[in-house]
């Protein structure tokens, strides 16, 4: 049940981001660069089962958006990184995605430990 909900949450997040982009001025639409979304999740380690569905859901959403013409004519690119349940890996991947890859948005796993 949790695996299905995590994919739904990810799809809802991507849909919210897409609707936000649609409200941007048309000057943004002239840019040929893709919209880059970074996803840092735990693809290895104990949380693999839940994280795999999040990454697959993100890829499915991006494929669907690109199939419909992208966001304001810009393709969407999902950059997935594995934190392996290690904070230092997650931090280094976040730095790489923000500073080197210049992602427009970042997403990560949702932990029920804080609920």
N, C-alpha and C positions, 0 to 999 in steps of 0.2 A: 504494500500500500504506500509506503513512504517513497519508494522509487518512482511511482507514478506521479505522486504529488510534486516531487522535486522537479520533474520535467515540466509539469504544468506551471510551476512558479517561474522557471526559467523562460518558458514561452511567454508568460505574461510580462515579464521584465523586458524582453526583447520587443514585444508589441508596444509597451509604453515608450521605449526609446524611439521606436519608429514613428509613433504619433508625435513625439516631441520634435523630431526632425522635420516632419511635415509642416510644423508651424513656423519654421525658420524662414527668414527672407529668401527670395529667389536668388540673391547673389551667391548664396552657398551652393546652389544647384549647378552653377557653372564650373565648379571645381571637379576635375576629372579623377581625383584621388578617391579610393574607396573609403567607406566608413569603417574604421577599424574598432573592433570590440575585443578586449582582452578577457579571457576567462582563466582564472587560476583555481584549480581544483585538485583533489587528491586522487589521481588516477592509479597510483600504486599504494600499497599499504592496506590497513584494515578498512578504510572507508571506500575502497575501490568500487564496491557494488553500487553504492549510492551515487558516487561521483561520475561513474561511467554514463549513467542515465542523464545527468545534467549536461555533460559534454555532447552526448548524442542528440539531446533535445535542442541544444544551441545550434548544432550543425544542421538539424532539420529545419529550424526556423530561418537560418541564414539562407539555406538552399531555396526555401519557399519565397523569401523576400526577393532574392536575386532572380528567381524564375518569373516574378511579377514586375521586374524592371528595377529592383533595388529601392533605395530611398532617394526620392527626387532625382532619379536617373543615375545615382551613384551606387555601385556595387557594394555589398556588405562583406567584410572579411572577418572571420572569427579566428583569433589567435589563442589556442589552448595551451596552457602550461601546467605541468604536474608539480605540485608542492610536496607530494609524498608524505603528507601529515607533518611536515617540518616547517616551523615558522621561518627559519632563515632561508629556506628554499623559496617560500612564498614571497618574502620581502625582496629577494634578489630577482625573482621573476617579475614582480611588480615594477621594480626599477627599470628592468630591461624593456618591458612593454611600454612604460610611460616615456622614458628618456630616449631609447633607441628606436622602437617601433612606432612611437607617436600615436598610441591608441586614443580614440575619441572617448571611449567608455571602458570601464573595468567592472567585472563581475567576479563573484567568488561563491564558495559554498555557504550554505546557511546551516548553522549548528543549532541543534535543539538544546544544547547544554545551557544556553543563555535564556531560554524561554521560561 
